[in-house]
Amino acid sequence: MTLHPVIMAGGSGTRFWPLSRKARPKQFLPLASKNPLITDTAVRLKGLASVKDTLIVCGPLHAKQAAKLVKGLPKKNLLVEPVARNTAPAIALAAVQVAAKDPEGILVVLPSDHHVADVAGFKKTIAEAARVAAKGHLVTLGIKPNRPETGYGYIQVGGGLEGGGRQVKAFREKPDTETARRYVESGEYLWNAGIFVFRADVILEAFAKHMPEMQKGLDALRKAAGKRTFAAVLKRVFPKLPSISIDYGVMEKASNIAVLPGDFGWSDVGSFAAIPEVRPADEHGNVISGGEAVVVDCKGCVVLADKRPLTVVGLTDMVVVDSGDAVLVVPKDKSQDVRKVVEALKARKREKYL
């Protein structure tokens, strides 16, 4: 049983402006450690999977940088989408490549921009998920919630399955605060981490059954896999595939779903407000980065400095970021709204800052 990590490296990470830009999205930033998030993602499975069996799916703008940040990645394992088409087509593309050489190979689909504190626990959970997936299940990982979180989708969990894992009763959209509190108190719900484990042949069968509109394109890609014509076929076929997530396209429809609960210090690092989840804070709850940051009489702040002095005085629960050419100041509880800054800059045609 060979594991094939599939690192999903699309997305722009607009909630991390001004650090993130078009050419340097969130997954290329060292938000949780000294390494970019994508590098930590690739290293996380060391001992379970080889980098030679790892695939990266991304767009043309980010391909060169993604390959550089994952050392040892074979050139042929960099799958470049001609256009963005959401997670279902991206995963299908990876499954086609794996199935061409290892039909029963296990895909471990990982977002490139998440953080895991307990790597050993994560690997143990992935190994168990792979054992369940080998029996024909489409496995999704659910995270045991420690708070009523409105920024995540939820999975309602049923009883145990004979082959391992738990039944999935339902996938739930991001809830309001009261609903999230009810979910957590019930003990029946897990956070949807967007991490999937399944055999290549099983997920391709699921695409054929639940997304027949993709079948013609996938057949063309499968016939061209491993041939010189693959790039040309991909360029012609991929833009015609529907833009839809794996959750909507397959996981919410399939009957052979299993969820595996996990508790390994997971965070999707969704905004600057999440930085204290993945970086140590001082005695006043401040997370400070950059040698030129000076923080005085502040509590619960995130202060990220560049090469020039950044001084912050008397603030509580604020985010202050200097990227060198731009500065962001926002309350922590408004961090999700940073994307609106990007929209405003687009409207003003300030392309140099995007």
Phi, psi and chi 1 to 4 in degrees:
 res  aa     phi    psi   chi1   chi2   chi3   chi4
   1 MET       -  109.7 -178.9  174.4   64.7      -
   2 THR  -101.8  132.0  -58.2      -      -      -
   3 LEU   -91.8  134.3  -90.6   58.3      -      -
   4 HIS  -119.8   94.0  -59.0  -93.2      -      -
   5 PRO   -62.2  135.2  -22.3   34.1      -      -
   6 VAL  -119.8  106.8  178.6      -      -      -
   7 ILE   -93.8  116.4  -60.7  175.1      -      -
   8 MET   -86.5  106.5  -50.8  -69.8  -75.4      -
   9 ALA  -114.2   28.5      -      -      -      -
  10 GLY   -85.5 -177.3      -      -      -      -
  11 GLY    96.3  153.6      -      -      -      -
  12 SER  -108.2  -19.1   56.6      -      -      -
  13 GLY    60.9   46.9      -      -      -      -
  14 THR   -66.8  -18.2   52.8      -      -      -
  15 ARG   -75.0   -1.8  -76.2  171.1  -69.7 -173.5
  16 PHE  -113.4   20.3  -77.8   89.6      -      -
  17 TRP   -65.8  140.2 -173.0   91.0      -      -
  18 PRO   -93.2    1.8   33.7  -35.8      -      -
  19 LEU   -68.9  -41.6  -63.0 -177.2      -      -
  20 SER   -88.8  139.6   63.9      -      -      -
  21 ARG  -136.5  175.6  -54.6  -67.4  172.3   92.8
  22 LYS   -52.4  -46.0  -78.1 -177.8  180.0  178.4
  23 ALA   -85.3   -8.4      -      -      -      -
  24 ARG  -140.3   72.5 -170.9 -175.2   61.6 -171.9
  25 PRO   -71.7  178.8   25.7  -32.9      -      -
  26 LYS   -50.9  -41.5  170.0 -170.3  168.3 -172.5
  27 GLN   -66.0  -14.3   58.7  -93.5   28.2      -
  28 PHE   -98.2    6.7  -62.0  150.1      -      -
  29 LEU  -101.4  143.5  -60.4  176.6      -      -
  30 PRO   -84.6   68.4   31.0  -33.9      -      -
  31 LEU   -80.5  -32.3  -65.3  174.2      -      -
  32 ALA  -108.1  -18.3      -      -      -      -
  33 SER  -151.8 -166.6   72.6      -      -      -
  34 LYS   -76.5  -14.4  -66.0 -179.0  179.9  179.5
  35 ASN   -99.6  151.2  -61.9  -41.0      -      -
  36 PRO   -58.8  151.4  -23.6   33.5      -      -
  37 LEU   -56.8  -38.7  -68.8  170.1      -      -
  38 ILE   -65.8  -34.6 -171.2  172.9      -      -
  39 THR   -66.8  -45.8  -57.7      -      -      -
  40 ASP   -60.4  -37.5  -75.5  -17.8      -      -
  41 THR   -62.1  -43.7  -59.8      -      -      -
  42 ALA   -68.2  -39.5      -      -      -      -
  43 VAL   -72.3  -24.5  171.0      -      -      -
  44 ARG   -59.5  -28.7 -158.1  168.8  -70.6  144.0
  45 LEU   -97.0   10.7  -76.0  176.1      -      -
  46 LYS   -58.0  129.2 -173.7  176.7 -179.4 -179.5
  47 GLY   102.0  -25.1      -      -      -      -
  48 LEU  -102.4  -34.8  -79.0  179.7      -      -
  49 ALA  -142.9  153.1      -      -      -      -
  50 SER   -95.0  147.6  166.7      -      -      -
  51 VAL   -62.5  -24.3   70.1      -      -      -
  52 LYS   -69.8  -19.1  -66.8 -178.6  179.9  178.5
  53 ASP  -102.5    5.9  -65.7  -44.3      -      -
  54 THR   -90.1  139.1  -62.2      -      -      -
  55 LEU  -119.7  146.5  -65.1   90.8      -      -
  56 ILE  -119.5  131.6  -65.2  178.6      -      -
  57 VAL  -113.3  123.4 -175.3      -      -      -
  58 CYS  -156.8  178.1   65.0      -      -      -
  59 GLY   -89.7  168.7      -      -      -      -
  60 PRO   -62.3  -31.2   16.2  -27.9      -      -
  61 LEU   -65.6  -27.8 -178.8   60.9      -      -
  62 HIS  -110.9    0.8  -54.8  133.0      -      -
  63 ALA   -62.2  -48.0      -      -      -      -
  64 LYS   -62.9  -43.2 -173.9  175.0 -179.3  179.8
  65 GLN   -69.9  -39.0 -167.1  170.1    5.5      -
  66 ALA   -61.6  -44.4      -      -      -      -
  67 ALA   -63.2  -36.3      -      -      -      -
  68 LYS   -67.8  -34.8 -178.0  179.5  179.0 -179.4
  69 LEU   -85.0  -12.1  -68.6  174.5      -      -
  70 VAL  -112.7   93.6  178.5      -      -      -
  71 LYS   -66.6  135.6  -65.4 -178.6  179.6  179.9
  72 GLY    87.9   -0.4      -      -      -      -
  73 LEU   -67.9  123.4 -175.1   80.8      -      -
  74 PRO   -62.3  142.8  -21.8   33.3      -      -
  75 LYS   -56.3  -38.8 -173.6  176.3 -179.7  179.7
  76 LYS   -69.9  -13.0   61.4 -176.8  175.9   62.2
  77 ASN   -90.1    1.7  -72.0   15.1      -      -
  78 LEU   -94.4  107.5 -176.1   65.0      -      -
  79 LEU   -99.4  111.2  -53.5 -178.7      -      -
  80 VAL  -101.8  115.6 -177.9      -      -      -
  81 GLU   -73.2  128.4  -57.5  168.1  -71.8      -
  82 PRO   -61.3  -35.0  -21.2   32.1      -      -
  83 VAL  -142.6  159.0  -65.9      -      -      -
  84 ALA   -73.4  130.5      -      -      -      -
  85 ARG  -138.0   29.6  -83.9  -66.3  176.1  -91.6
  86 ASN    64.8 -176.2 -144.9  -45.1      -      -
  87 THR   -78.9  -29.6   54.5      -      -      -
  88 ALA   -63.2  -53.3      -      -      -      -
  89 PRO   -62.9  -34.9  -25.7   36.5      -      -
  90 ALA   -64.3  -43.8      -      -      -      -
  91 ILE   -68.7  -37.9  -68.7  169.8      -      -
  92 ALA   -61.2  -40.8      -      -      -      -
  93 LEU   -59.7  -45.1  173.4   60.0      -      -
  94 ALA   -65.5  -40.9      -      -      -      -
  95 ALA   -63.4  -38.3      -      -      -      -
  96 VAL   -60.2  -44.1  164.0      -      -      -
  97 GLN   -65.9  -42.9  -68.5  -70.8   73.3      -
  98 VAL   -68.1  -44.4  172.1      -      -      -
  99 ALA   -62.0  -28.3      -      -      -      -
 100 ALA   -63.1  -28.5      -      -      -      -
 101 LYS  -118.4  -19.2   58.6 -180.0  179.6  179.3
 102 ASP  -151.2   77.1 -174.3    9.7      -      -
 103 PRO   -54.3  -34.7  -24.6   33.8      -      -
 104 GLU   -98.8   13.8  -65.4 -170.4   -1.1      -
 105 GLY   -62.8  147.3      -      -      -      -
 106 ILE   -95.9  117.8  -53.4  -69.6      -      -
 107 LEU   -82.3  131.8  -84.4   69.0      -      -
 108 VAL  -115.0   99.4 -178.9      -      -      -
 109 VAL   -87.6  121.1  179.3      -      -      -
 110 LEU  -128.7  126.9  -56.2  165.4      -      -
 111 PRO   -60.4  143.6  -22.9   34.7      -      -
 112 SER   -83.1   -6.8   60.8      -      -      -
 113 ASP  -122.0   28.5   56.7   -1.9      -      -
 114 HIS  -104.7  166.4  -68.1 -178.2      -      -
 115 HIS  -123.6  143.2  172.7   70.4      -      -
 116 VAL  -130.0  123.3  167.0      -      -      -
 117 ALA   -82.0  -41.2      -      -      -      -
 118 ASP  -101.7   86.5  178.4    7.9      -      -
 119 VAL   -65.9  -39.3  173.8      -      -      -
 120 ALA   -61.9  -43.8      -      -      -      -
 121 GLY   -64.5  -37.3      -      -      -      -
 122 PHE   -62.8  -46.6  171.7   79.3      -      -
 123 LYS   -65.0  -36.7  -70.4 -161.2  -73.6 -170.6
 124 LYS   -63.2  -41.3 -177.1  178.3  178.9 -179.5
 125 THR   -67.3  -41.0  -56.3      -      -      -
 126 ILE   -64.6  -41.0  -69.0  -66.3      -      -
 127 ALA   -61.7  -41.3      -      -      -      -
 128 GLU   -66.8  -41.1  176.1   60.6   22.2      -
 129 ALA   -61.3  -38.4      -      -      -      -
 130 ALA   -65.0  -38.5      -      -      -      -
 131 ARG   -64.2  -39.4  -74.3 -168.9  -74.1  -89.5
 132 VAL   -69.3  -41.8  176.2      -      -      -
 133 ALA   -64.4  -33.5      -      -      -      -
 134 ALA   -62.3  -22.2      -      -      -      -
 135 LYS   -87.3    1.3  -62.0  173.1 -177.5  176.7
 136 GLY   107.6    7.2      -      -      -      -
 137 HIS   -87.6  150.2  -70.8  -68.8      -      -
 138 LEU   -93.2  109.2  -58.9  173.4      -      -
 139 VAL  -100.5  133.5 -177.4      -      -      -
 140 THR  -120.1  143.6 -177.4      -      -      -
 141 LEU   -92.5  133.4  -96.4   58.7      -      -
 142 GLY  -116.2  139.6      -      -      -      -
 143 ILE  -100.7  131.0  -53.7  -60.5      -      -
 144 LYS   -64.6  119.3  -65.3  178.3 -178.3  177.7
 145 PRO   -74.0  142.9   26.6  -32.3      -      -
 146 ASN  -115.3    7.0   55.8   20.6      -      -
 147 ARG  -164.7  160.7   63.3 -177.4 -175.7  -85.8
 148 PRO   -76.1   98.0  -13.1   28.2      -      -
 149 GLU  -102.2  125.4  173.9   61.0   57.5      -
 150 THR   -92.9   -5.3   60.9      -      -      -
 151 GLY   -91.4   -2.6      -      -      -      -
 152 TYR  -117.4  152.7  -59.7  150.6      -      -
 153 GLY   -78.2  163.0      -      -      -      -
 154 TYR  -125.8  154.2  -75.5   72.5      -      -
 155 ILE  -118.7  123.0  -58.0  170.4      -      -
 156 GLN   -85.3  124.3 -173.1  178.0   12.0      -
 157 VAL  -101.6  138.8  176.9      -      -      -
 158 GLY  -105.1 -151.4      -      -      -      -
 159 GLY   -77.0  175.6      -      -      -      -
 160 GLY   -72.9  151.6      -      -      -      -
 161 LEU  -101.4  150.4  -66.1  168.8      -      -
 162 GLU   -61.0  -37.8 -173.6  175.0  -17.2      -
 163 GLY   -84.6    0.1      -      -      -      -
 164 GLY   112.3  157.9      -      -      -      -
 165 GLY    81.4 -175.0      -      -      -      -
 166 ARG  -124.3  157.6  -53.7  -84.8  -64.3  -83.5
 167 GLN   -69.5  151.9  -65.9  175.6  -23.3      -
 168 VAL  -105.2  115.8  173.7      -      -      -
 169 LYS   -79.1  -40.5  -74.2 -173.0  175.9 -179.9
 170 ALA  -167.9  152.8      -      -      -      -
 171 PHE   -99.1  134.2  -70.3   90.0      -      -
 172 ARG  -117.8  140.1  -55.9  -64.9 -175.0 -172.4
 173 GLU   -68.8  170.6  -65.3  -63.8  -41.9      -
 174 LYS   -57.6  124.0  -63.4  175.4 -177.9  178.2
 175 PRO   -91.9  169.5   34.3  -34.6      -      -
 176 ASP   -78.7  176.0   57.8   31.5      -      -
 177 THR   -60.9  -45.5  -57.9      -      -      -
 178 GLU   -65.3  -41.2 -176.9   55.0   38.8      -
 179 THR   -65.9  -41.5  -57.0      -      -      -
 180 ALA   -60.9  -40.3      -      -      -      -
 181 ARG   -63.9  -40.5 -175.4  176.0  -66.9  110.8
 182 ARG   -65.4  -40.8 -168.5  167.9   68.3 -110.7
 183 TYR   -57.7  -48.7  -75.1  172.4      -      -
 184 VAL   -66.9  -41.7  173.9      -      -      -
 185 GLU   -66.8  -28.8  -71.0  175.0   -7.1      -
 186 SER   -70.9  -26.6   74.6      -      -      -
 187 GLY    75.0    5.4      -      -      -      -
 188 GLU   -97.7   -3.5  -66.4 -177.4   14.2      -
 189 TYR  -121.8  146.8  -69.5   83.1      -      -
 190 LEU  -124.4  154.2  -57.8  170.0      -      -
 191 TRP   -70.8  141.1  -72.0  -24.4      -      -
 192 ASN   -85.4  109.2 -172.1  -12.6      -      -
 193 ALA   -85.4  -11.1      -      -      -      -
 194 GLY    70.9   25.4      -      -      -      -
 195 ILE  -111.3  127.2  -59.9  171.7      -      -
 196 PHE  -128.7  147.4  -52.4  100.2      -      -
 197 VAL  -137.0  122.1 -175.8      -      -      -
 198 PHE  -161.3  159.1   30.6   60.9      -      -
 199 ARG   -71.0  148.2  -81.0 -176.1    5.1 -150.2
 200 ALA   -60.1  -46.3      -      -      -      -
 201 ASP   -67.4  -33.1   56.5   -9.9      -      -
 202 VAL   -70.0  -42.5  172.9      -      -      -
 203 ILE   -71.0  -33.2 -172.2   60.9      -      -
 204 LEU   -67.4  -36.5  -72.8  173.3      -      -
 205 GLU   -63.2  -38.4  -71.8  173.4    7.8      -
 206 ALA   -66.8  -39.2      -      -      -      -
 207 PHE   -61.9  -43.4  -78.8  124.6      -      -
 208 ALA   -61.7  -38.5      -      -      -      -
 209 LYS   -78.0  -44.4 -178.8  176.9 -179.1  179.1
 210 HIS  -101.0  -16.9  -56.8  -66.3      -      -
 211 MET  -132.8   63.2  -62.5 -174.5   65.8      -
 212 PRO   -61.3  -21.2   20.8  -33.3      -      -
 213 GLU   -66.1  -15.9   67.1  -85.7   22.0      -
 214 MET   -91.2  -12.5  -78.6  179.9   54.3      -
 215 GLN   -62.5  -43.1 -162.5   54.8   42.5      -
 216 LYS   -59.0  -44.7 -175.2  176.8  179.1 -179.4
 217 GLY   -66.1  -40.9      -      -      -      -
 218 LEU   -67.6  -35.9  -69.4 -175.6      -      -
 219 ASP   -61.4  -41.8  -74.9  -16.8      -      -
 220 ALA   -64.6  -40.3      -      -      -      -
 221 LEU   -67.9  -38.8  -70.0  172.3      -      -
 222 ARG   -65.8  -39.0  -66.5 -176.7   77.9  167.4
 223 LYS   -66.7  -31.3  -70.6  177.5 -178.0  177.4
 224 ALA   -91.9   -9.3      -      -      -      -
 225 ALA   -56.9  129.9      -      -      -      -
 226 GLY    82.6   -0.8      -      -      -      -
 227 LYS  -106.5  163.0  -60.6  178.4 -179.1  177.7
 228 ARG   -65.4  -22.6  -67.6 -178.5  179.4  179.8
 229 THR   -80.5   -3.9   57.2      -      -      -
 230 PHE   -59.4  -44.7 -174.5   79.7      -      -
 231 ALA   -59.7  -41.8      -      -      -      -
 232 ALA   -67.6  -40.9      -      -      -      -
 233 VAL   -65.5  -41.9  173.3      -      -      -
 234 LEU   -60.1  -45.4  178.2   64.4      -      -
 235 LYS   -61.8  -34.1 -173.8  176.3 -179.4 -180.0
 236 ARG   -81.9  -38.9  172.9  174.8   55.9   83.8
 237 VAL   -88.8  -42.8  167.3      -      -      -
 238 PHE   -58.9  -42.9 -159.6   80.7      -      -
 239 PRO   -61.8  -18.2  -24.5   36.0      -      -
 240 LYS   -87.6  -10.0  -61.6  177.0 -177.4  177.6
 241 LEU   -73.2  147.7  -60.9 -179.2      -      -
 242 PRO   -67.5  143.2   24.8  -34.1      -      -
 243 SER   -89.5  100.5 -179.4      -      -      -
 244 ILE  -153.0  150.3 -171.8  170.7      -      -
 245 SER   -78.9  158.3   71.8      -      -      -
 246 ILE   -64.6  -29.9 -170.8   72.8      -      -
 247 ASP   -63.3  -52.4  -64.8  -85.0      -      -
 248 TYR   -71.2  -40.1  -73.8  131.2      -      -
 249 GLY   -72.2  -37.2      -      -      -      -
 250 VAL  -129.8  -55.7  174.0      -      -      -
 251 MET   -61.3  -34.2  -56.7  -57.5  -77.5      -
 252 GLU   -80.7   -6.1  -66.3 -174.2    6.4      -
 253 LYS  -109.8  -29.2  -58.4  174.0 -178.0  176.7
 254 ALA   -73.8  152.5      -      -      -      -
 255 SER   -98.7  -17.2   59.0      -      -      -
 256 ASN   -96.6   42.9   57.0  -29.5      -      -
 257 ILE   -91.7  141.3  -58.3  -70.4      -      -
 258 ALA  -133.9  141.0      -      -      -      -
 259 VAL  -111.9  137.9   60.7      -      -      -
 260 LEU  -115.4  116.5 -155.0   65.4      -      -
 261 PRO   -67.7  141.6  -20.0   33.4      -      -
 262 GLY  -134.5  149.0      -      -      -      -
 263 ASP  -144.7   81.1 -172.2    8.8      -      -
 264 PHE  -134.4   35.3   38.4   74.7      -      -
 265 GLY    65.8   47.0      -      -      -      -
 266 TRP   -84.9  141.9  171.9   88.2      -      -
 267 SER  -146.2  139.5  171.7      -      -      -
 268 ASP   -87.3    2.1   77.6  -22.5      -      -
 269 VAL    44.9   58.9 -160.2      -      -      -
 270 GLY   -77.7  -17.4      -      -      -      -
 271 SER  -163.7  176.6   70.2      -      -      -
 272 PHE   -61.4  -26.7  -76.6  116.0      -      -
 273 ALA   -65.7  -20.3      -      -      -      -
 274 ALA   -85.3   -7.3      -      -      -      -
 275 ILE   -56.8  -40.7  -65.1  -63.5      -      -
 276 PRO   -62.0  -17.6  -26.1   36.5      -      -
 277 GLU   -72.7  -25.1  -64.2  177.2    7.5      -
 278 VAL  -120.3   -5.2  -60.7      -      -      -
 279 ARG  -131.2  146.8  -74.8 -159.2  172.7 -161.5
 280 PRO   -68.6  144.7   22.9  -32.2      -      -
 281 ALA  -108.0  160.0      -      -      -      -
 282 ASP   -80.1 -174.1   67.1   12.7      -      -
 283 GLU   -66.2  -13.5   64.3  -88.6   24.3      -
 284 HIS  -104.3    9.8  -57.9  -65.2      -      -
 285 GLY    80.4   13.7      -      -      -      -
 286 ASN   -91.3  136.2  -58.6  -54.1      -      -
 287 VAL  -103.5  117.9  175.2      -      -      -
 288 ILE  -123.3  129.5  -55.0  167.1      -      -
 289 SER  -134.2  139.7  177.6      -      -      -
 290 GLY   104.0  126.5      -      -      -      -
 291 GLY   -63.8  -18.5      -      -      -      -
 292 GLU   -97.3   10.4  -65.0  -60.2  -37.1      -
 293 ALA   -82.9  130.7      -      -      -      -
 294 VAL  -123.8  116.2  178.4      -      -      -
 295 VAL  -120.5  123.0  177.7      -      -      -
 296 VAL  -126.9  128.1  178.4      -      -      -
 297 ASP    52.1   46.4  -66.4  -26.3      -      -
 298 CYS  -117.8  152.7  -68.7      -      -      -
 299 LYS  -135.4  134.4  -65.2 -179.6 -179.9  179.1
 300 GLY    63.4   28.9      -      -      -      -
 301 CYS  -100.3  155.8  -69.1      -      -      -
 302 VAL  -113.5  116.6  174.2      -      -      -
 303 VAL  -125.9  113.6 -179.3      -      -      -
 304 LEU  -119.2  112.1  -51.9  179.8      -      -
 305 ALA  -100.5  160.4      -      -      -      -
 306 ASP  -105.9 -131.4 -167.3   58.1      -      -
 307 LYS   -92.8  -12.9  -63.6  178.4 -178.7  178.0
 308 ARG  -105.5  159.4   57.7 -174.0  174.5 -179.6
 309 PRO   -59.4  134.5  -24.5   34.6      -      -
 310 LEU  -125.7  111.2  174.9   61.3      -      -
 311 THR  -110.2  133.2   59.2      -      -      -
 312 VAL  -132.3  128.4 -176.9      -      -      -
 313 VAL  -132.0  130.9 -179.2      -      -      -
 314 GLY    67.1   30.7      -      -      -      -
 315 LEU  -106.9  153.0  -62.5 -177.6      -      -
 316 THR  -130.6  129.7  -60.5      -      -      -
 317 ASP    53.5   48.9  -66.3  -27.5      -      -
 318 MET  -120.2  157.3  -64.1  -70.0  -68.9      -
 319 VAL  -114.5  126.2  173.3      -      -      -
 320 VAL  -129.7  119.6 -176.7      -      -      -
 321 VAL  -130.8  129.1 -179.1      -      -      -
 322 ASP  -115.7  118.1 -178.8    5.3      -      -
 323 SER   -98.1    2.2   66.6      -      -      -
 324 GLY   103.9  -41.0      -      -      -      -
 325 ASP  -120.0    0.2   64.4  -16.2      -      -
 326 ALA  -156.5  155.4      -      -      -      -
 327 VAL  -129.3  137.9  174.6      -      -      -
 328 LEU  -119.4  133.1  169.9   73.9      -      -
 329 VAL  -130.9  121.2 -179.2      -      -      -
 330 VAL  -153.7  142.1   62.5      -      -      -
 331 PRO   -61.2  144.2  -21.8   33.0      -      -
 332 LYS   -56.7  -37.3  -89.8  169.3   60.4  173.6
 333 ASP   -76.5   -0.5   62.2    2.7      -      -
 334 LYS  -113.0   13.1  -65.2  -71.5 -174.8 -179.0
 335 SER   -61.6  -30.2  -67.9      -      -      -
 336 GLN   -64.1  -20.5  -63.8  -76.2  -13.1      -
 337 ASP   -85.1    1.3  -68.1  -21.9      -      -
 338 VAL   -60.2  -29.6  171.8      -      -      -
 339 ARG   -59.4  -27.1   62.1  177.7   64.8 -175.9
 340 LYS   -66.1  -28.6  -65.1  179.7 -179.0  178.2
 341 VAL   -64.0  -43.0  174.4      -      -      -
 342 VAL   -61.8  -41.6  176.9      -      -      -
 343 GLU   -62.8  -40.5  -66.1  168.8    3.6      -
 344 ALA   -65.7  -39.8      -      -      -      -
 345 LEU   -66.3  -37.3  -70.9  170.0      -      -
 346 LYS   -62.1  -44.1  -75.1 -179.5 -179.2  177.6
 347 ALA   -62.3  -32.0      -      -      -      -
 348 ARG   -88.8   -0.2  -64.1 -174.8 -176.8 -170.4
 349 LYS    59.4   41.8  -63.6 -177.1  179.8  179.5
 350 ARG   -95.3   63.8  -55.3  -57.8  -62.1  -86.3
 351 GLU   -59.7  -30.4  -66.3  -65.6  -35.0      -
 352 LYS   -65.0  -17.3   65.4  179.9  -72.3 -172.7
 353 TYR  -104.0    7.0  -62.8  109.8      -      -
 354 LEU  -103.2      -  -63.7  174.7      -      -
